[in-house]
Amino acid sequence: MSDYRTDEETVEQLARWWKENGTFLVITLLLVFGGLFGWRWWQDESQRQAQAASALYYEWLEARGAGEADSGAALAARLRSEYPESAYIALLAFDDAARAARDGDLAAARRALEEVLEIGATDAIEDIARLRLARIELDDGDPRAALVLVEQIRQAESVSAAEELRGDALLQLGRPDEARGAYALALTTAVTGRPLLEMKIDDLDTPREPGE
């Protein structure tokens, strides 16, 4: 009888505990398992979208390579519409900027590169956009705007190119001594040979006749 009463008391304690905590336990379990399945679904969906965006981008590359302008434009529009957060959007913008620069439309090239900075790409991609924007500003006769851009370069692999552009901007501003220092830093941080950069330094070091 004693054992029976003990069992009965245990059941009553469990019932009371469940009444007090059961709802919380159920919610906790739902959140845990829901979060687990939700995370797996998000991973699967992210992978699916990445693969679909990649396939669409390569379709665009093929159309571009074949000279199919209308098809390429339609594919680019789809990529921008369906996968606006994809890294491929930056690649489309770089292509737009390059074509605009070749056509002499610096304003359109500037807009395309600014698009890269607006979409939240990686630091490396944004540095490439800043370097190209700085070159456009120099070509457009605005060396101060170019200096502002190169000051924002973040990646070590972009330092050499950034310093060369800094030198070009300083030279446009009539500050040859500072330009020489920027060129020297660009040369020492370069990963490969930079013959054009060496020519710029040699040109600055060449004595000039009065009036030159």
Rosetta constraint file for C-alpha pairs under 8 A:
AtomPair CA 1 CA 5 HARMONIC 6.25 0.50
AtomPair CA 2 CA 6 HARMONIC 6.19 0.50
AtomPair CA 3 CA 7 HARMONIC 6.18 0.50
AtomPair CA 4 CA 8 HARMONIC 6.08 0.50
AtomPair CA 5 CA 9 HARMONIC 6.03 0.50
AtomPair CA 6 CA 10 HARMONIC 6.14 0.50
AtomPair CA 7 CA 11 HARMONIC 6.23 0.50
AtomPair CA 8 CA 12 HARMONIC 6.25 0.50
AtomPair CA 9 CA 13 HARMONIC 6.13 0.50
AtomPair CA 10 CA 14 HARMONIC 6.15 0.50
AtomPair CA 11 CA 15 HARMONIC 6.08 0.50
AtomPair CA 12 CA 16 HARMONIC 6.14 0.50
AtomPair CA 13 CA 17 HARMONIC 6.06 0.50
AtomPair CA 14 CA 18 HARMONIC 5.99 0.50
AtomPair CA 15 CA 19 HARMONIC 6.07 0.50
AtomPair CA 16 CA 20 HARMONIC 6.23 0.50
AtomPair CA 17 CA 21 HARMONIC 5.82 0.50
AtomPair CA 17 CA 22 HARMONIC 7.30 0.50
AtomPair CA 18 CA 22 HARMONIC 4.38 0.50
AtomPair CA 18 CA 23 HARMONIC 7.86 0.50
AtomPair CA 19 CA 23 HARMONIC 7.67 0.50
AtomPair CA 21 CA 25 HARMONIC 6.17 0.50
AtomPair CA 22 CA 26 HARMONIC 6.19 0.50
AtomPair CA 23 CA 27 HARMONIC 6.22 0.50
AtomPair CA 24 CA 28 HARMONIC 6.06 0.50
AtomPair CA 25 CA 29 HARMONIC 6.16 0.50
AtomPair CA 26 CA 30 HARMONIC 6.13 0.50
AtomPair CA 27 CA 31 HARMONIC 6.10 0.50
AtomPair CA 28 CA 32 HARMONIC 6.13 0.50
AtomPair CA 29 CA 33 HARMONIC 6.03 0.50
AtomPair CA 29 CA 34 HARMONIC 8.00 0.50
AtomPair CA 30 CA 34 HARMONIC 5.46 0.50
AtomPair CA 31 CA 35 HARMONIC 5.68 0.50
AtomPair CA 32 CA 36 HARMONIC 6.22 0.50
AtomPair CA 33 CA 37 HARMONIC 6.14 0.50
AtomPair CA 34 CA 38 HARMONIC 5.75 0.50
AtomPair CA 35 CA 39 HARMONIC 5.90 0.50
AtomPair CA 36 CA 40 HARMONIC 6.35 0.50
AtomPair CA 37 CA 41 HARMONIC 6.06 0.50
AtomPair CA 38 CA 42 HARMONIC 6.08 0.50
AtomPair CA 39 CA 43 HARMONIC 6.20 0.50
AtomPair CA 40 CA 44 HARMONIC 6.15 0.50
AtomPair CA 41 CA 45 HARMONIC 5.97 0.50
AtomPair CA 42 CA 46 HARMONIC 5.92 0.50
AtomPair CA 43 CA 47 HARMONIC 6.16 0.50
AtomPair CA 44 CA 48 HARMONIC 6.13 0.50
AtomPair CA 45 CA 49 HARMONIC 6.13 0.50
AtomPair CA 46 CA 50 HARMONIC 6.10 0.50
AtomPair CA 47 CA 51 HARMONIC 6.18 0.50
AtomPair CA 48 CA 52 HARMONIC 6.18 0.50
AtomPair CA 49 CA 53 HARMONIC 6.01 0.50
AtomPair CA 49 CA 83 HARMONIC 7.70 0.50
AtomPair CA 50 CA 54 HARMONIC 6.07 0.50
AtomPair CA 50 CA 86 HARMONIC 7.48 0.50
AtomPair CA 51 CA 55 HARMONIC 6.19 0.50
AtomPair CA 52 CA 56 HARMONIC 6.23 0.50
AtomPair CA 53 CA 57 HARMONIC 6.09 0.50
AtomPair CA 53 CA 79 HARMONIC 6.74 0.50
AtomPair CA 53 CA 83 HARMONIC 6.49 0.50
AtomPair CA 53 CA 86 HARMONIC 7.13 0.50
AtomPair CA 53 CA 88 HARMONIC 7.56 0.50
AtomPair CA 54 CA 58 HARMONIC 6.27 0.50
AtomPair CA 54 CA 88 HARMONIC 7.67 0.50
AtomPair CA 55 CA 59 HARMONIC 6.28 0.50
AtomPair CA 56 CA 60 HARMONIC 6.31 0.50
AtomPair CA 56 CA 75 HARMONIC 6.95 0.50
AtomPair CA 56 CA 79 HARMONIC 6.70 0.50
AtomPair CA 57 CA 61 HARMONIC 6.27 0.50
AtomPair CA 57 CA 75 HARMONIC 7.70 0.50
AtomPair CA 57 CA 76 HARMONIC 7.67 0.50
AtomPair CA 57 CA 79 HARMONIC 7.14 0.50
AtomPair CA 57 CA 88 HARMONIC 6.82 0.50
AtomPair CA 58 CA 62 HARMONIC 6.21 0.50
AtomPair CA 59 CA 63 HARMONIC 6.25 0.50
AtomPair CA 59 CA 75 HARMONIC 7.39 0.50
AtomPair CA 60 CA 64 HARMONIC 6.02 0.50
AtomPair CA 60 CA 71 HARMONIC 7.77 0.50
AtomPair CA 60 CA 72 HARMONIC 5.25 0.50
AtomPair CA 60 CA 75 HARMONIC 5.63 0.50
AtomPair CA 60 CA 76 HARMONIC 6.56 0.50
AtomPair CA 61 CA 65 HARMONIC 6.00 0.50
AtomPair CA 61 CA 72 HARMONIC 7.72 0.50
AtomPair CA 62 CA 66 HARMONIC 6.10 0.50
AtomPair CA 63 CA 67 HARMONIC 6.23 0.50
AtomPair CA 63 CA 68 HARMONIC 5.10 0.50
AtomPair CA 63 CA 69 HARMONIC 7.22 0.50
AtomPair CA 63 CA 71 HARMONIC 6.28 0.50
AtomPair CA 63 CA 72 HARMONIC 5.21 0.50
AtomPair CA 64 CA 68 HARMONIC 5.85 0.50
AtomPair CA 64 CA 69 HARMONIC 6.56 0.50
AtomPair CA 64 CA 72 HARMONIC 5.65 0.50
AtomPair CA 68 CA 72 HARMONIC 6.00 0.50
AtomPair CA 69 CA 73 HARMONIC 6.07 0.50
AtomPair CA 70 CA 74 HARMONIC 6.26 0.50
AtomPair CA 71 CA 75 HARMONIC 6.21 0.50
AtomPair CA 72 CA 76 HARMONIC 6.09 0.50
AtomPair CA 73 CA 77 HARMONIC 6.15 0.50
AtomPair CA 74 CA 78 HARMONIC 6.27 0.50
AtomPair CA 75 CA 79 HARMONIC 6.17 0.50
AtomPair CA 76 CA 80 HARMONIC 6.23 0.50
AtomPair CA 76 CA 92 HARMONIC 7.20 0.50
AtomPair CA 77 CA 81 HARMONIC 6.07 0.50
AtomPair CA 78 CA 82 HARMONIC 5.79 0.50
AtomPair CA 78 CA 83 HARMONIC 7.91 0.50
AtomPair CA 79 CA 83 HARMONIC 5.46 0.50
AtomPair CA 79 CA 84 HARMONIC 7.04 0.50
AtomPair CA 79 CA 88 HARMONIC 7.97 0.50
AtomPair CA 79 CA 89 HARMONIC 7.31 0.50
AtomPair CA 80 CA 84 HARMONIC 4.90 0.50
AtomPair CA 80 CA 89 HARMONIC 6.31 0.50
AtomPair CA 84 CA 89 HARMONIC 6.74 0.50
AtomPair CA 85 CA 89 HARMONIC 7.32 0.50
AtomPair CA 85 CA 119 HARMONIC 7.02 0.50
AtomPair CA 86 CA 90 HARMONIC 7.98 0.50
AtomPair CA 87 CA 91 HARMONIC 7.07 0.50
AtomPair CA 87 CA 121 HARMONIC 6.57 0.50
AtomPair CA 88 CA 92 HARMONIC 6.32 0.50
AtomPair CA 89 CA 93 HARMONIC 6.26 0.50
AtomPair CA 89 CA 116 HARMONIC 7.76 0.50
AtomPair CA 90 CA 94 HARMONIC 6.19 0.50
AtomPair CA 90 CA 115 HARMONIC 7.64 0.50
AtomPair CA 90 CA 116 HARMONIC 5.17 0.50
AtomPair CA 90 CA 119 HARMONIC 7.72 0.50
AtomPair CA 90 CA 121 HARMONIC 7.25 0.50
AtomPair CA 90 CA 125 HARMONIC 7.82 0.50
AtomPair CA 91 CA 95 HARMONIC 6.30 0.50
AtomPair CA 92 CA 96 HARMONIC 6.26 0.50
AtomPair CA 93 CA 97 HARMONIC 6.12 0.50
AtomPair CA 93 CA 112 HARMONIC 5.12 0.50
AtomPair CA 93 CA 113 HARMONIC 6.37 0.50
AtomPair CA 93 CA 115 HARMONIC 6.83 0.50
AtomPair CA 93 CA 116 HARMONIC 6.47 0.50
AtomPair CA 94 CA 98 HARMONIC 6.17 0.50
AtomPair CA 94 CA 112 HARMONIC 6.81 0.50
AtomPair CA 94 CA 113 HARMONIC 6.49 0.50
AtomPair CA 94 CA 116 HARMONIC 7.75 0.50
AtomPair CA 94 CA 129 HARMONIC 7.76 0.50
AtomPair CA 95 CA 99 HARMONIC 6.26 0.50
AtomPair CA 96 CA 100 HARMONIC 6.13 0.50
AtomPair CA 96 CA 109 HARMONIC 6.88 0.50
AtomPair CA 96 CA 112 HARMONIC 6.19 0.50
AtomPair CA 97 CA 101 HARMONIC 6.05 0.50
AtomPair CA 97 CA 108 HARMONIC 6.85 0.50
AtomPair CA 97 CA 109 HARMONIC 4.01 0.50
AtomPair CA 97 CA 110 HARMONIC 6.96 0.50
AtomPair CA 97 CA 111 HARMONIC 7.80 0.50
AtomPair CA 97 CA 112 HARMONIC 5.24 0.50
AtomPair CA 97 CA 113 HARMONIC 6.27 0.50
AtomPair CA 98 CA 102 HARMONIC 6.21 0.50
AtomPair CA 98 CA 109 HARMONIC 6.82 0.50
AtomPair CA 99 CA 103 HARMONIC 6.29 0.50
AtomPair CA 99 CA 109 HARMONIC 7.76 0.50
AtomPair CA 100 CA 104 HARMONIC 6.25 0.50
AtomPair CA 100 CA 105 HARMONIC 5.07 0.50
AtomPair CA 100 CA 106 HARMONIC 6.63 0.50
AtomPair CA 100 CA 108 HARMONIC 5.91 0.50
AtomPair CA 100 CA 109 HARMONIC 5.09 0.50
AtomPair CA 101 CA 105 HARMONIC 5.54 0.50
AtomPair CA 101 CA 106 HARMONIC 5.62 0.50
AtomPair CA 101 CA 108 HARMONIC 7.85 0.50
AtomPair CA 101 CA 109 HARMONIC 5.63 0.50
AtomPair CA 105 CA 109 HARMONIC 6.38 0.50
AtomPair CA 106 CA 110 HARMONIC 5.98 0.50
AtomPair CA 106 CA 136 HARMONIC 6.63 0.50
AtomPair CA 106 CA 140 HARMONIC 7.47 0.50
AtomPair CA 107 CA 111 HARMONIC 6.28 0.50
AtomPair CA 108 CA 112 HARMONIC 6.27 0.50
AtomPair CA 109 CA 113 HARMONIC 6.36 0.50
AtomPair CA 109 CA 136 HARMONIC 7.90 0.50
AtomPair CA 110 CA 114 HARMONIC 6.11 0.50
AtomPair CA 110 CA 133 HARMONIC 6.28 0.50
AtomPair CA 110 CA 136 HARMONIC 7.12 0.50
AtomPair CA 111 CA 115 HARMONIC 6.25 0.50
AtomPair CA 112 CA 116 HARMONIC 6.86 0.50
AtomPair CA 113 CA 117 HARMONIC 6.82 0.50
AtomPair CA 113 CA 129 HARMONIC 5.56 0.50
AtomPair CA 113 CA 130 HARMONIC 7.73 0.50
AtomPair CA 113 CA 132 HARMONIC 7.58 0.50
AtomPair CA 113 CA 133 HARMONIC 6.53 0.50
AtomPair CA 114 CA 118 HARMONIC 6.33 0.50
AtomPair CA 114 CA 129 HARMONIC 7.55 0.50
AtomPair CA 114 CA 133 HARMONIC 7.96 0.50
AtomPair CA 115 CA 119 HARMONIC 6.38 0.50
AtomPair CA 116 CA 120 HARMONIC 7.37 0.50
AtomPair CA 116 CA 121 HARMONIC 6.81 0.50
AtomPair CA 116 CA 125 HARMONIC 7.91 0.50
AtomPair CA 116 CA 126 HARMONIC 6.69 0.50
AtomPair CA 116 CA 129 HARMONIC 6.63 0.50
AtomPair CA 117 CA 121 HARMONIC 6.93 0.50
AtomPair CA 117 CA 126 HARMONIC 5.79 0.50
AtomPair CA 117 CA 129 HARMONIC 7.07 0.50
AtomPair CA 121 CA 125 HARMONIC 6.18 0.50
AtomPair CA 121 CA 126 HARMONIC 6.27 0.50
AtomPair CA 122 CA 126 HARMONIC 6.19 0.50
AtomPair CA 123 CA 127 HARMONIC 6.08 0.50
AtomPair CA 123 CA 154 HARMONIC 6.82 0.50
AtomPair CA 123 CA 155 HARMONIC 7.02 0.50
AtomPair CA 124 CA 128 HARMONIC 6.50 0.50
AtomPair CA 124 CA 154 HARMONIC 7.73 0.50
AtomPair CA 124 CA 155 HARMONIC 6.23 0.50
AtomPair CA 125 CA 129 HARMONIC 6.41 0.50
AtomPair CA 126 CA 130 HARMONIC 6.20 0.50
AtomPair CA 127 CA 131 HARMONIC 6.14 0.50
AtomPair CA 127 CA 152 HARMONIC 7.93 0.50
AtomPair CA 127 CA 153 HARMONIC 5.50 0.50
AtomPair CA 127 CA 154 HARMONIC 6.72 0.50
AtomPair CA 127 CA 155 HARMONIC 7.05 0.50
AtomPair CA 127 CA 158 HARMONIC 6.96 0.50
AtomPair CA 128 CA 132 HARMONIC 6.27 0.50
AtomPair CA 128 CA 158 HARMONIC 7.72 0.50
AtomPair CA 129 CA 133 HARMONIC 6.01 0.50
AtomPair CA 130 CA 134 HARMONIC 5.97 0.50
AtomPair CA 130 CA 149 HARMONIC 5.76 0.50
AtomPair CA 130 CA 150 HARMONIC 6.81 0.50
AtomPair CA 130 CA 152 HARMONIC 7.84 0.50
AtomPair CA 130 CA 153 HARMONIC 7.24 0.50
AtomPair CA 131 CA 135 HARMONIC 6.35 0.50
AtomPair CA 131 CA 149 HARMONIC 7.32 0.50
AtomPair CA 131 CA 150 HARMONIC 6.70 0.50
AtomPair CA 131 CA 161 HARMONIC 7.47 0.50
AtomPair CA 131 CA 162 HARMONIC 6.53 0.50
AtomPair CA 131 CA 165 HARMONIC 7.79 0.50
AtomPair CA 132 CA 136 HARMONIC 6.31 0.50
AtomPair CA 133 CA 137 HARMONIC 6.22 0.50
AtomPair CA 133 CA 146 HARMONIC 7.41 0.50
AtomPair CA 133 CA 149 HARMONIC 7.53 0.50
AtomPair CA 134 CA 138 HARMONIC 6.28 0.50
AtomPair CA 134 CA 145 HARMONIC 7.14 0.50
AtomPair CA 134 CA 146 HARMONIC 4.20 0.50
AtomPair CA 134 CA 147 HARMONIC 7.33 0.50
AtomPair CA 134 CA 149 HARMONIC 5.96 0.50
AtomPair CA 134 CA 150 HARMONIC 6.88 0.50
AtomPair CA 134 CA 165 HARMONIC 7.28 0.50
AtomPair CA 135 CA 139 HARMONIC 6.19 0.50
AtomPair CA 135 CA 146 HARMONIC 6.98 0.50
AtomPair CA 135 CA 165 HARMONIC 7.12 0.50
AtomPair CA 136 CA 140 HARMONIC 6.01 0.50
AtomPair CA 137 CA 141 HARMONIC 6.19 0.50
AtomPair CA 137 CA 142 HARMONIC 5.09 0.50
AtomPair CA 137 CA 143 HARMONIC 6.37 0.50
AtomPair CA 137 CA 145 HARMONIC 6.32 0.50
AtomPair CA 137 CA 146 HARMONIC 5.51 0.50
AtomPair CA 138 CA 142 HARMONIC 5.37 0.50
AtomPair CA 138 CA 143 HARMONIC 5.18 0.50
AtomPair CA 138 CA 146 HARMONIC 6.27 0.50
AtomPair CA 138 CA 168 HARMONIC 7.91 0.50
AtomPair CA 138 CA 169 HARMONIC 6.66 0.50
AtomPair CA 142 CA 146 HARMONIC 6.66 0.50
AtomPair CA 143 CA 147 HARMONIC 6.27 0.50
AtomPair CA 143 CA 169 HARMONIC 4.66 0.50
AtomPair CA 143 CA 170 HARMONIC 7.26 0.50
AtomPair CA 143 CA 172 HARMONIC 6.53 0.50
AtomPair CA 143 CA 173 HARMONIC 6.89 0.50
AtomPair CA 144 CA 148 HARMONIC 6.46 0.50
AtomPair CA 144 CA 169 HARMONIC 7.09 0.50
AtomPair CA 145 CA 149 HARMONIC 6.51 0.50
AtomPair CA 146 CA 150 HARMONIC 6.39 0.50
AtomPair CA 146 CA 165 HARMONIC 7.71 0.50
AtomPair CA 146 CA 166 HARMONIC 7.48 0.50
AtomPair CA 146 CA 169 HARMONIC 6.65 0.50
AtomPair CA 147 CA 151 HARMONIC 6.24 0.50
AtomPair CA 147 CA 165 HARMONIC 7.99 0.50
AtomPair CA 147 CA 166 HARMONIC 5.97 0.50
AtomPair CA 147 CA 169 HARMONIC 6.60 0.50
AtomPair CA 148 CA 152 HARMONIC 6.98 0.50
AtomPair CA 149 CA 153 HARMONIC 7.20 0.50
AtomPair CA 150 CA 162 HARMONIC 5.48 0.50
AtomPair CA 150 CA 163 HARMONIC 7.62 0.50
AtomPair CA 150 CA 165 HARMONIC 7.43 0.50
AtomPair CA 150 CA 166 HARMONIC 6.74 0.50
AtomPair CA 153 CA 158 HARMONIC 7.00 0.50
AtomPair CA 153 CA 159 HARMONIC 7.21 0.50
AtomPair CA 153 CA 162 HARMONIC 7.10 0.50
AtomPair CA 154 CA 158 HARMONIC 7.58 0.50
AtomPair CA 155 CA 159 HARMONIC 6.90 0.50
AtomPair CA 158 CA 162 HARMONIC 6.08 0.50
AtomPair CA 159 CA 163 HARMONIC 6.04 0.50
AtomPair CA 159 CA 186 HARMONIC 7.01 0.50
AtomPair CA 159 CA 189 HARMONIC 6.95 0.50
AtomPair CA 160 CA 164 HARMONIC 6.29 0.50
AtomPair CA 160 CA 185 HARMONIC 7.10 0.50
AtomPair CA 160 CA 186 HARMONIC 4.10 0.50
AtomPair CA 160 CA 187 HARMONIC 6.73 0.50
AtomPair CA 160 CA 188 HARMONIC 7.86 0.50
AtomPair CA 160 CA 189 HARMONIC 5.32 0.50
AtomPair CA 160 CA 190 HARMONIC 5.28 0.50
AtomPair CA 161 CA 165 HARMONIC 6.31 0.50
AtomPair CA 161 CA 186 HARMONIC 6.60 0.50
AtomPair CA 162 CA 166 HARMONIC 6.11 0.50
AtomPair CA 162 CA 186 HARMONIC 7.55 0.50
AtomPair CA 163 CA 167 HARMONIC 6.14 0.50
AtomPair CA 163 CA 182 HARMONIC 5.22 0.50
AtomPair CA 163 CA 183 HARMONIC 6.32 0.50
AtomPair CA 163 CA 185 HARMONIC 6.61 0.50
AtomPair CA 163 CA 186 HARMONIC 5.01 0.50
AtomPair CA 164 CA 168 HARMONIC 6.32 0.50
AtomPair CA 164 CA 182 HARMONIC 6.32 0.50
AtomPair CA 164 CA 183 HARMONIC 5.34 0.50
AtomPair CA 164 CA 186 HARMONIC 5.50 0.50
AtomPair CA 164 CA 197 HARMONIC 7.38 0.50
AtomPair CA 165 CA 169 HARMONIC 6.16 0.50
AtomPair CA 166 CA 170 HARMONIC 6.12 0.50
AtomPair CA 166 CA 179 HARMONIC 7.10 0.50
AtomPair CA 166 CA 182 HARMONIC 6.34 0.50
AtomPair CA 167 CA 171 HARMONIC 6.04 0.50
AtomPair CA 167 CA 178 HARMONIC 7.16 0.50
AtomPair CA 167 CA 179 HARMONIC 4.01 0.50
AtomPair CA 167 CA 180 HARMONIC 6.70 0.50
AtomPair CA 167 CA 181 HARMONIC 7.64 0.50
AtomPair CA 167 CA 182 HARMONIC 5.00 0.50
AtomPair CA 167 CA 183 HARMONIC 5.63 0.50
AtomPair CA 168 CA 172 HARMONIC 6.32 0.50
AtomPair CA 168 CA 179 HARMONIC 6.75 0.50
AtomPair CA 169 CA 173 HARMONIC 6.35 0.50
AtomPair CA 169 CA 179 HARMONIC 7.77 0.50
AtomPair CA 170 CA 174 HARMONIC 6.37 0.50
AtomPair CA 170 CA 175 HARMONIC 5.25 0.50
AtomPair CA 170 CA 176 HARMONIC 6.71 0.50
AtomPair CA 170 CA 178 HARMONIC 6.63 0.50
AtomPair CA 170 CA 179 HARMONIC 5.23 0.50
AtomPair CA 171 CA 175 HARMONIC 5.34 0.50
AtomPair CA 171 CA 176 HARMONIC 5.26 0.50
AtomPair CA 171 CA 179 HARMONIC 5.64 0.50
AtomPair CA 175 CA 179 HARMONIC 6.26 0.50
AtomPair CA 176 CA 180 HARMONIC 6.07 0.50
AtomPair CA 176 CA 204 HARMONIC 7.24 0.50
AtomPair CA 177 CA 181 HARMONIC 6.56 0.50
AtomPair CA 178 CA 182 HARMONIC 6.34 0.50
AtomPair CA 179 CA 183 HARMONIC 6.15 0.50
AtomPair CA 180 CA 184 HARMONIC 6.13 0.50
AtomPair CA 180 CA 201 HARMONIC 6.31 0.50
AtomPair CA 180 CA 204 HARMONIC 6.95 0.50
AtomPair CA 181 CA 185 HARMONIC 6.31 0.50
AtomPair CA 182 CA 186 HARMONIC 6.14 0.50
AtomPair CA 183 CA 187 HARMONIC 6.17 0.50
AtomPair CA 183 CA 197 HARMONIC 6.90 0.50
AtomPair CA 183 CA 200 HARMONIC 7.71 0.50
AtomPair CA 183 CA 201 HARMONIC 6.57 0.50
AtomPair CA 184 CA 188 HARMONIC 6.31 0.50
AtomPair CA 184 CA 201 HARMONIC 7.46 0.50
AtomPair CA 185 CA 189 HARMONIC 6.14 0.50
AtomPair CA 186 CA 190 HARMONIC 6.06 0.50
AtomPair CA 187 CA 194 HARMONIC 6.98 0.50
AtomPair CA 187 CA 197 HARMONIC 7.02 0.50
AtomPair CA 187 CA 198 HARMONIC 7.53 0.50
AtomPair CA 190 CA 194 HARMONIC 7.32 0.50
AtomPair CA 194 CA 198 HARMONIC 6.35 0.50
AtomPair CA 195 CA 199 HARMONIC 6.25 0.50
AtomPair CA 196 CA 200 HARMONIC 6.42 0.50
AtomPair CA 197 CA 201 HARMONIC 6.46 0.50
AtomPair CA 198 CA 202 HARMONIC 6.12 0.50
AtomPair CA 199 CA 203 HARMONIC 5.98 0.50
AtomPair CA 200 CA 204 HARMONIC 6.36 0.50
AtomPair CA 201 CA 205 HARMONIC 6.24 0.50
AtomPair CA 202 CA 206 HARMONIC 6.10 0.50
AtomPair CA 208 CA 212 HARMONIC 6.25 0.50
